[in-house]
Amino acid sequence: MFGTRRIATLAVLALVVGSAWAQSYPTKPIRWVIDFPPGGPSDTLARVVGERLSVALGQPVVYDNRPGANGVIAYGIAAKAPADGYTLAILSTPFPLNAALGRKLTYDTLKDFTPISLIANYPNLLAVHPSVPARSIQEFIAYAKSKTGAMTYASSGTGSVQHLAMELFRRVAGFEALHVPYAGSAPAVANLVGGHVQSSITVLLTAMPHLRAGRIRAIGILSANRSNQLADVPTFMESGISVVAPGWGGMGAPAGVPRRIVNLLNAEVARIVNLAEVRERIESVGGEPRRSTPEEFATLIRSELDRWRPVIQQAGVRIDD
């Protein structure tokens, strides 16, 4: 009898303590460290989700944009923050790439973060200046080969996923091209529009206004499926080229955040990205809403690190820190 009463008492206490703990988080604003400037994919994802997260949790979400060094600055800041759930980080495509590139990092990519949930994928695409006669992947390959190494392509920076995707594409298709790196996708696309370069693999979010205006032309999508925003543009896979390189972004936090907080935030992300207005907002900027378990997001990060490391080594891509 005593044992039964004791177990019942402990169960009640556990419920009381659990309820009190749930009410104790959050009790102050949550900082969300963003790896790129306002207006880009990372910033858009954080703000779209953060607005609803703030309402759900009853605390403001403060956006802390820390661009620079392909996200390294932001990731370093987030990794050193207390593991109490009050600092979040956008973990996006460059996050594993920086480690694969052999950058000198102040954090361990796989050990110093808690992946919480994927939020969205955002397609990359191959775009050309209107002066380039190609209108398909195969025509582009033929044109590039005819230029005998004089084809130019812009990227958002050396070691970016756009740069690496083009290097992979070049090797698979067997053509040469001159890489022209820029400090971000916006200046890369601006120079493509201006005719300073002939082609670029870039993110749909940045390219879309210029595509709609006819200032550049989309040739192929580097995702597994076509984009709803460009339904008439085939994927590389449909065109016979085995290159898939989408961008992505998700929510992470410093390593050691209590699992209860991780579960709470993961559940909120899943709920938020399923809201019709959120899906519409993400899709309107060329994104594809996603959700995942923490374990699935961690697997994605590790798989991206493993996938791009040999591409970097074979292409001889080097970063001078």
C-alpha positions as CSV (number, residue, x, y, z in Angstrom):
1,M,0.0,0.0,0.0
2,F,2.8,2.4,1.0
3,G,4.6,1.7,-2.3
4,T,1.4,2.4,-4.3
5,R,0.8,5.7,-2.5
6,R,4.4,6.7,-3.0
7,I,4.3,6.0,-6.7
8,A,1.1,8.0,-7.0
9,T,2.6,10.9,-5.1
10,L,5.7,10.9,-7.2
11,A,3.6,10.9,-10.4
12,V,1.6,13.9,-9.2
13,L,4.8,15.7,-8.3
14,A,6.2,15.0,-11.7
15,L,3.1,16.4,-13.4
16,V,3.3,19.6,-11.2
17,V,7.0,20.0,-11.8
18,G,6.6,19.4,-15.6
19,S,3.7,21.9,-15.7
20,A,5.8,24.5,-13.9
21,W,8.8,23.9,-16.2
22,A,6.6,24.2,-19.3
23,Q,5.4,27.6,-18.0
24,S,9.0,28.7,-17.2
25,Y,10.1,28.6,-20.9
26,P,10.3,31.0,-22.4
27,T,10.2,33.9,-19.9
28,K,12.2,36.3,-22.0
29,P,12.9,37.2,-25.6
30,I,14.5,34.5,-27.9
31,R,17.4,35.6,-30.1
32,W,17.5,34.1,-33.6
33,V,21.0,34.4,-35.1
34,I,20.8,34.6,-38.9
35,D,23.8,33.7,-41.1
36,F,23.1,36.1,-44.0
37,P,21.8,39.7,-44.5
38,P,18.1,40.7,-44.4
39,G,16.2,39.8,-47.5
40,G,17.9,36.5,-48.4
41,P,16.5,33.0,-48.0
42,S,17.8,32.5,-44.4
43,D,16.4,35.8,-43.2
44,T,13.0,35.2,-44.9
45,L,12.7,31.7,-43.3
46,A,13.6,33.0,-39.8
47,R,11.1,35.9,-39.9
48,V,8.2,34.0,-41.4
49,V,8.5,31.3,-38.8
50,G,9.6,33.7,-36.0
51,E,6.5,35.8,-36.2
52,R,4.2,32.8,-35.5
53,L,6.6,31.4,-33.0
54,S,6.6,34.6,-31.0
55,V,2.8,34.5,-30.8
56,A,2.7,30.8,-29.8
57,L,5.3,31.2,-27.0
58,G,4.3,34.6,-25.8
59,Q,7.7,36.1,-26.1
60,P,9.4,38.3,-28.8
61,V,11.7,36.7,-31.3
62,V,14.7,39.1,-31.9
63,Y,16.4,38.6,-35.3
64,D,20.2,39.0,-35.1
65,N,21.7,39.1,-38.6
66,R,25.4,38.3,-38.5
67,P,26.5,37.9,-42.2
68,G,30.1,37.2,-43.2
69,A,32.5,34.4,-44.1
70,N,29.8,32.3,-45.6
71,G,27.9,32.1,-42.4
72,V,30.9,31.3,-40.2
73,I,30.5,34.4,-38.1
74,A,26.9,33.7,-37.2
75,Y,27.5,30.0,-36.5
76,G,30.4,30.9,-34.2
77,I,28.3,33.3,-32.2
78,A,25.5,30.7,-31.9
79,A,27.8,27.9,-30.9
80,K,29.1,29.9,-27.9
81,A,25.7,30.9,-26.6
82,P,24.2,29.3,-23.5
83,A,22.3,26.1,-24.2
84,D,19.1,27.3,-22.6
85,G,16.8,27.6,-25.6
86,Y,17.1,31.4,-25.8
87,T,19.5,31.4,-28.7
88,L,18.5,29.9,-32.0
89,A,20.4,29.8,-35.2
90,I,19.5,29.4,-38.9
91,L,21.5,26.5,-40.2
92,S,21.5,26.6,-43.9
93,T,23.4,25.2,-46.9
94,P,26.8,26.7,-46.1
95,F,26.8,25.3,-42.6
96,P,28.3,21.8,-43.6
97,L,30.1,23.3,-46.6
98,N,32.3,25.4,-44.4
99,A,33.6,22.3,-42.7
100,A,34.0,20.4,-46.0
101,L,36.0,23.3,-47.4
102,G,38.5,22.9,-44.5
103,R,37.8,26.4,-43.2
104,K,39.3,27.4,-39.8
105,L,36.3,27.2,-37.6
106,T,35.8,28.2,-34.0
107,Y,33.2,25.4,-33.5
108,D,32.7,21.8,-34.4
109,T,29.9,21.5,-37.1
110,L,28.7,18.1,-35.8
111,K,29.3,18.5,-32.1
112,D,28.5,22.1,-31.1
113,F,25.0,22.4,-32.4
114,T,21.5,20.9,-31.8
115,P,19.6,20.5,-35.1
116,I,15.9,21.2,-34.3
117,S,14.0,21.1,-37.6
118,L,14.4,21.7,-41.3
119,I,12.1,24.6,-42.4
120,A,12.4,24.7,-46.2
121,N,14.3,23.9,-49.3
122,Y,14.8,26.6,-51.9
123,P,15.8,25.6,-55.5
124,N,18.9,26.6,-57.2
125,L,18.8,27.0,-61.0
126,L,21.0,27.5,-64.0
127,A,20.3,30.9,-65.6
128,V,21.8,32.5,-68.6
129,H,22.0,36.0,-70.1
130,P,19.6,36.4,-73.1
131,S,22.6,36.6,-75.4
132,V,23.4,32.9,-74.8
133,P,21.4,31.0,-77.4
134,A,20.9,27.9,-75.3
135,R,17.3,27.1,-74.1
136,S,18.0,23.6,-72.6
137,I,20.6,21.9,-70.6
138,Q,21.9,20.0,-73.6
139,E,22.1,23.1,-75.7
140,F,23.9,24.9,-72.9
141,I,26.5,22.0,-72.7
142,A,27.0,22.2,-76.5
143,Y,27.4,26.0,-76.4
144,A,29.9,25.8,-73.5
145,K,32.0,23.2,-75.3
146,S,32.0,25.4,-78.4
147,K,33.5,28.3,-76.3
148,T,36.5,26.1,-75.4
149,G,36.9,27.3,-71.9
150,A,35.8,30.9,-72.5
151,M,32.3,30.4,-71.0
152,T,31.9,32.5,-67.8
153,Y,29.8,31.7,-64.8
154,A,29.0,33.7,-61.7
155,S,28.5,32.3,-58.2
156,S,27.7,33.7,-54.8
157,G,31.2,33.1,-53.7
158,T,34.0,30.6,-53.8
159,G,33.0,27.4,-52.0
160,S,29.3,28.3,-52.1
161,V,26.9,25.5,-53.1
162,Q,26.3,27.4,-56.4
163,H,30.0,27.3,-57.2
164,L,30.3,23.6,-56.2
165,A,27.2,22.6,-58.1
166,M,28.6,24.2,-61.3
167,E,31.9,22.4,-60.8
168,L,30.1,19.1,-60.4
169,F,28.0,19.9,-63.5
170,R,31.1,20.7,-65.5
171,R,32.8,17.4,-64.6
172,V,29.6,15.4,-65.3
173,A,29.0,17.1,-68.7
174,G,32.6,17.6,-69.7
175,F,33.0,21.3,-70.5
176,E,35.2,24.0,-69.2
177,A,34.1,27.4,-67.9
178,L,35.7,30.4,-66.0
179,H,34.4,30.9,-62.5
180,V,33.7,34.5,-61.5
181,P,32.9,34.7,-57.7
182,Y,30.8,37.5,-56.1
183,A,30.0,38.4,-52.5
184,G,26.5,36.9,-52.5
185,S,23.8,35.9,-55.0
186,A,22.4,39.4,-55.5
187,P,25.6,40.9,-57.0
188,A,26.2,37.7,-59.0
189,V,22.8,37.9,-60.6
190,A,23.1,41.7,-61.1
191,N,26.3,41.1,-63.2
192,L,24.5,38.3,-65.1
193,V,21.7,40.7,-65.9
194,G,24.3,43.3,-67.0
195,G,26.0,40.8,-69.4
196,H,29.3,40.8,-67.5
197,V,29.0,37.0,-67.2
198,Q,27.1,34.5,-69.4
199,S,25.7,32.2,-66.8
200,S,25.1,31.5,-63.2
201,I,23.8,28.9,-60.8
202,T,21.8,30.9,-58.3
203,V,19.0,30.7,-55.9
204,L,15.5,31.1,-57.3
205,L,14.6,33.7,-54.7
206,T,17.2,36.1,-56.1
207,A,16.6,35.3,-59.7
208,M,12.8,35.4,-59.8
209,P,12.3,39.1,-60.4
210,H,14.8,39.1,-63.3
211,L,13.3,35.9,-64.8
212,R,9.8,37.5,-64.7
213,A,11.1,40.6,-66.4
214,G,13.0,38.6,-69.1
215,R,16.4,39.9,-68.2
216,I,17.7,36.4,-67.7
217,R,16.5,33.0,-68.7
218,A,16.2,29.8,-66.7
219,I,17.7,26.6,-68.2
220,G,17.3,24.0,-65.5
221,I,16.4,23.4,-61.9
222,L,18.9,21.6,-59.6
223,S,16.2,20.0,-57.4
224,A,14.7,16.5,-57.4
225,N,11.4,17.9,-58.7
226,R,10.4,20.9,-60.7
227,S,9.6,24.2,-58.9
228,N,6.0,25.3,-58.7
229,Q,7.2,28.8,-59.5
230,L,8.8,27.6,-62.8
231,A,6.8,24.6,-63.7
232,D,7.9,24.7,-67.4
233,V,11.6,24.5,-66.5
234,P,12.9,20.9,-66.3
235,T,15.2,19.6,-63.7
236,F,18.8,18.6,-64.5
237,M,17.8,15.0,-63.8
238,E,15.1,15.2,-66.5
239,S,17.7,16.5,-68.9
240,G,20.0,13.5,-68.3
241,I,22.4,15.2,-65.9
242,S,22.7,13.7,-62.4
243,V,23.2,16.9,-60.4
244,V,20.9,17.7,-57.5
245,A,21.9,20.7,-55.4
246,P,19.0,22.5,-53.6
247,G,19.5,25.1,-51.0
248,W,17.9,24.5,-47.6
249,G,17.5,26.2,-44.2
250,G,16.4,25.1,-40.8
251,M,16.4,25.8,-37.0
252,G,19.2,24.9,-34.8
253,A,20.6,25.8,-31.4
254,P,23.8,25.4,-29.3
255,A,24.6,21.8,-28.3
256,G,23.1,20.7,-25.0
257,V,19.7,22.4,-25.2
258,P,17.3,20.3,-23.0
259,R,15.4,17.7,-25.1
260,R,12.1,19.1,-23.8
261,I,12.8,22.5,-25.4
262,V,14.0,20.9,-28.6
263,N,10.7,18.9,-28.8
264,L,8.6,22.0,-28.1
265,L,10.4,24.0,-30.8
266,N,10.3,21.1,-33.3
267,A,6.6,20.7,-32.8
268,E,6.0,24.5,-33.3
269,V,8.0,24.5,-36.5
270,A,6.0,21.6,-37.8
271,R,2.8,23.3,-36.9
272,I,3.8,26.7,-38.4
273,V,5.1,25.5,-41.7
274,N,1.8,23.6,-42.2
275,L,-0.2,26.8,-41.9
276,A,-1.6,27.8,-45.3
277,E,-0.4,31.4,-45.1
278,V,3.1,30.4,-44.1
279,R,3.3,27.9,-46.9
280,E,2.1,30.5,-49.3
281,R,4.7,33.0,-48.1
282,I,7.6,30.5,-48.4
283,E,6.4,29.4,-51.8
284,S,6.0,33.0,-53.0
285,V,9.8,33.5,-52.7
286,G,10.6,30.2,-54.4
287,G,10.9,28.1,-51.3
288,E,9.5,24.6,-50.6
289,P,8.2,24.2,-47.0
290,R,9.6,21.3,-45.1
291,R,9.6,19.9,-41.6
292,S,11.7,17.1,-40.0
293,T,12.6,15.5,-36.8
294,P,15.8,16.7,-35.1
295,E,17.4,13.4,-36.1
296,E,16.4,13.8,-39.7
297,F,17.9,17.3,-39.8
298,A,21.1,16.1,-38.2
299,T,21.3,13.3,-40.9
300,L,20.9,15.9,-43.6
301,I,23.7,18.0,-42.3
302,R,26.0,15.1,-42.0
303,S,25.1,13.8,-45.5
304,E,25.8,17.2,-47.0
305,L,29.2,17.2,-45.4
306,D,30.0,13.8,-46.8
307,R,28.6,14.5,-50.2
308,W,30.4,17.8,-51.0
309,R,33.8,17.0,-49.5
310,P,35.0,14.8,-52.4
311,V,33.6,17.4,-54.9
312,I,35.6,20.1,-53.2
313,Q,38.8,17.9,-53.3
314,Q,38.4,16.9,-56.9
315,A,37.7,20.4,-58.0
316,G,40.6,21.7,-56.1
317,V,38.6,24.4,-54.4
318,R,40.5,26.2,-51.7
319,I,39.5,28.9,-49.2
320,D,42.0,31.4,-47.8
321,D,40.8,32.2,-44.3
